Amino acid sequence: MTSAQLRPIPGIDLSTVPTTRRPTPAAPAGRWAWVLDGRTRGRAATLHAEGCRTATDRARPLGTTAALDALARPGTVACTGCDAAETLLPILRHGQNGAPDPDPGD
């Protein structure tokens, strides 16, 4: 709706109605989305969180299971500039070791 389309409603106080848009989250809470940039010019394939600024326009979307499968293959790395490395590498290590990562504070 544009401001030209707005009209006051007789008898209704609209002074408390927000006049700015709320920021839109990148993805709904509790849902992860990933993109995979394939190997190019000798560089490893790189897994990024959806919306990562360093992902190229050639990156293809993946779900979490497919992202973990891709990351388990030799020649694929997780981006450290977004949530990919921080989120996926501990999950991948957990699946390979059969036990959670030890607490680094121990």
N, C-alpha and C positions, 0 to 999 in steps of 0.2 A: 504494500500500500504506500502510495506517495503522500507527502504532506498536502498536496493539492486536493487529494481525495478525502482528507479528514474534515469532519464537521463536528461541532460541539453537539452534545446530546442534552436537550433541555432538562434541567433538574438533576443532572448527574455530574459529580465532581470528579474530574479526571486528573487532578493535580498530582496524584500519587502514582500514576501510571508511568513506568520507566520510559524514557525517550531515547535510549540507546540500546543497541543489540548486545546480547550476551555473547561472550566468546564461545565459539563452537569447538568442542574437544576434537582432537585428531581421530580418536576411535572411541567407541563406547567403553565405559569402564568394564574391566574384566575381560576384554577381548584384545588379543594381540594380532597384529598383521605385519607381515614381513615381505620384503622384496629381494630378489636375487639378481645381482649383476653378474653376467657371465664373464668368462675369461676373455681378456682382450690384450693384445700386444704383450704377451708374456706375464701379465698381471694375473693374480689369483682371482677366482670368482669371489665376490664379496656379498655377504648377507647383511641387509640393512633393516631397520625398523621402518615401517611404512611412513613416508613423510620426511625421511632423512634427506637433508640438503645435498649430501654427497652422492646419493644414488643417481644413476643416469636415467635417461628416458627409455633405455633398453631394458631396464630391470623388470622382471616379471613377478607378479604377486604370488605368495605362497602362504599356506596355513602354517600353524606351529609345527605339526608333525612333519610336513614336507620340508620346512626350514631346518628342523633338527636332522633329518635325513641328509639334506644337502650339506650341512655343516660337518657331518660325520665323514663325508667323502674327502679324500686327500685333494688338496688344491683349492679348498674353500675356506675363507676366513670370515670372521664376524667383525663388522665395523665397530670401532671403538669411539666413533664420534656420535653415536646414537645409543639406544638401549639394547642393540642386538648382542653385543659381547657380554654386557653385564647381566642380561636376562637369560640368554640361551646357553652360554658356555657352562654355567653351573648345572643346568638341567642335563646337558650332554654328558658332563663328567659323572653326574649321579647315575645316569643310565649305564655308563660304561663300567663304573666301579661297583655298582650295586649297593653303594652306601653314600650318604650325603658327605659333602666336603667337610673336613674337620674345621673346627672353629679356629681362625687364625690367632685368636687371643690366648689359646691354650699353650 
